[in-house]
Amino acid sequence: MQGNVGIFVDAVNVTMNGGFGLRYDILRKFATRDGCVPSRMNVYLAYDQERAEMDESYRQKTERFSEVLRDFEFKVIEKPMQYYEDESTEEVITKSTVDMDMAVDMLTQADHLDKIILLTNNGSYVSVIRAIQEKGTRVELVGFDDMSPELRKEVDLYISGYLIPGLLPIESPYGWGEVGSRVRGVCYDFSHNDGYGFLRYLVKLNENLWITDSRFEESPYQTVFAHISQFENNLDTEFLPSRHLIFEFDLIENEKGLVAEEIVLVSAP
């Protein structure tokens, strides 16, 4: 696929739901993996002005965050927090217009986009996605924790951000996918009688994400053997196999080939 792609990120929502440390340069590479040109790259940031006036550290971190994103040609759209007082409890409530503003921008800019990459877990975007798809624009969703099932089902493609190589930091002395490295993947096959299964992980970004069978040369995925003894002790393997449980593991090579060791659950619905 070629054409124009737009990226729309609710930065605070992503950070609070598993996406802390997200690499926006890798996000851009993911969005353009099929030859699309990044036409719009918007990051929406709820900004607490009162806190910024009192907390210099918060203000400086926000400024650095914006500067780094601008280096990657993202537009940072700061939306000030709004404050309301609950008359019955006298509690001060903070709100932001990020959701509304991002939805409006997506709808108006979709006319000039062939594909949109959306990063949020807010289920209220379901109707927005439908309206965008009716314009003929493809919508892909990247998420982390607590993803809305309705949102995941409505988009044209959903992928967990945990599975995209390099998108989130990971402690490993080797590059993602190299023998000895630590990667993340899903358990797509598991035999409870035999006590073993297979994990699948993404090794490269290209237009063939739909070719999940790693036996095909065009597939960007790799498969690794996983024995039940290598899963963390308190894991209930009754839920295996699963496309929604995300595991982190070491890639080890022995006489049988690639095997997964030190398998730890990092995200679940």
N, C-alpha and C positions, 0 to 999 in steps of 0.2 A: 504494500500500500504506500502510495506517495500522496502528498498534499500538505495541507496546513494542520498543525496540531496546536491545541491550547492546553495549558496546564493550570489547574485551579486548586490551590491548597489552603485549607483552614489551618494555619500554623499551630495555634494553641490547641485546637481539637486533636491534631495529630500527635503533638508532644505529650498531651495528657493521656493518650490512649495507645502507648507502646512505641511511638515513633521518635522518642528522644534521641538526638544525635543524627537525625536523617541527613544524608549527603545529597544536597540539591544538584550537584553536578552529575551524580549517578542517576538521579531522577530524570534529568534532562536527557541523558543517554538512553534510558529506558523508553521515554516518550518518543524519541526519534529513531528507535531501533529498526523501523521498517521504511526508512527514507523520508519520513515526514519532516517538514520544516517547522521549527517552533515559531509560530506567529504570535501567540499570546502566552506569557508565562507569569501568572499572577499569584502572589502569596499574600493572604489576608491575615493581618495581625491585629488582634484586639489589644489596644494600648491603654494602660492605666496611667493617665496624666497626673493624677494626684500622687500616686506612688512614685512616679518618676521625679516629681519635685522634691520628695523627701528622701528617696533612696537612690543615691548616685550609682550604686552597683547595678541596680535594675535598669537605669537609664543607659549606662554604658554598654551593658550586655545587649540591650535592644538595638542600640546604634551599631554595634559590631555585627550583630545578626543581619541587619539590613545591608550593611556594607558588603559582607561576604556574598549575599544573594545577588546584589547588583553586579558583582564580579562575574557571575554566571548568567547575567542578562535577565534576571527575574525582576519584575516590578513588585516592590513591597508596598502594599496598600494598608496603611495604618488607620484603624478605626477606633476612635476614642471610646473608652468605657463610659456608660451613662449610669447615673446614680439615682435611686429612688428610695423613698422611705415608706415602709409599711406602716400605715396609720394605726393599725391595731396593735402591732408589736414594737413599733418604733425601730425596727431593724432596717439597716441600710442595705438595699439590694442593688447589685451591679449587673448591668446588661450590656450587650454589644449588638451592633447591627450587622456583624460579619456574615451571618447566614443569609440574611435578606440581600445584602449587597452582592455577595458572591453569586447567588442564584440569579439575580437580575443581569449581572455581567455575563454569566454563562448563556442565558437565553438570548441576549442581544448579540453577543459575539459569535454564537454558534452558526449564524448565517454565513460567516466567512471561514468556518473551520470544517475540516473533514473528520477530525477526531478530537475528543476531549479526554484528558487524563484528570480524574477527580480524586482528591485525597481528603476524606472525611469519613466519619462513621455515623453521621447524622441521617436517620431514616426519613427525615422530612424532605429530603432531596428526591425521593422517588418520583413525585409528580413532575419535578423539574427535568429529570432524566427522560421521562416519557415524552415531554414536550420537545426536548432537544432531538431525540431519536426521530420524531415525526418530521423534523426538518431535514432528515437524512444524514445527520451527524452521528458518528459512532462514539459511544461513551465507555471508557475503561476506568475501573475503580481500583485503586491501591489502598489497602487497609492494613491495620495491625490488630489491636485488641478491641473486643466488644463491638464487632461489626454488626450492623443491622442486617438480619437475614433478608428482609424485603429489599434493601438496597443492593445487596449482593446478587440477588436473583434478577433484578431489573436491568442491570448493566449488560453490555455486550461481552465484556471480559472482566473477571475479578481475579486479582492475584494478591496474595499476602505480601506485604512489603518485607516481611522477614525472609522471604525466599529469593528476593532479588539480590544477586551478588554485589556486595559492597554498599548497599543502600543504608544499612545500619552498621554501627561498629561491632566488631567481633574479635575476641582475644585469640590470636593465632599467629605463630611465627612464620607461617607460610601463606601464600596467596590462595584465595578461595578456589577449591577444586583440586589443588595439588595434594599429592600424598603427604599425609601428616597434618594437613590443614583442618580447621574446624568449619563446618558448613551447617546450613539449615535445610530441612526438607520435610516431606510427608511420607508416612507409611501407607503405601497404596495396596500392599498385599501382605497378608499375615495368616499363617496356619497355626491355629491354637493347638491342634493335635501334635504337630511337629515342633512347636516352640520357636519358630523363626519366620522371617518375612523379608520384605524388600523395601528400602527407602528410595525415594526419587528426589533429586536435587537439581537445580538449574545451574548450568556451568557457563552459559554465554547468553547474551541478549541478541536476538534476531527476530525476524518476522514469523518464525515457526513455533511460537509458544503452544500452538494447538497440536503439534506432533509430540505427544507426551510419551510415546513408546520409544525408549532409548535405543531399541534395536535398529531403528531407522537412522541412517547416516545424517539426515537433515535435522534430526531432533536436537534441541539445545539442552536436553536433559541427560543425566547419568543415573544409573541404578547401582545400589550397593546392598550387599547382604547384611542382615541384621538378626542376631540371635537374641532370644529373650533374656539371656543372662546379662546383656549389655545395657538393657533399659534400667532406668532408676528404680530402686526397690519398691517405692510406694505407688508406682504407676499401675492403674487398673487396665490391663491389656484387653479387657472385655470390649473396649471401644475401638480396638484395632481390627481391620484397617480403617483409616479415616482420612478424608481430604482436608479436614479442618484443624486437626491437631498438628502443630508445628514443632518439630524436634531439632535440637542442635546436637551435633555429634562430630567425632574425630574420624577422618578418613585414613584407614590403615590398610596396607597391602601385605598379604601373606601368600602362602602357596595356593590358596583357593581364589585369590584375586582381591578385589576391594571389599573390605568389611567395615562396618560402622561400630565404633566403640564409644563408651561413655555417653550414651544416648540420654539426653535430658529434654523434658517437655518445656518449651518456652512460651507457648501460646495455645489457648483453647477457647472455643466459643463461649 
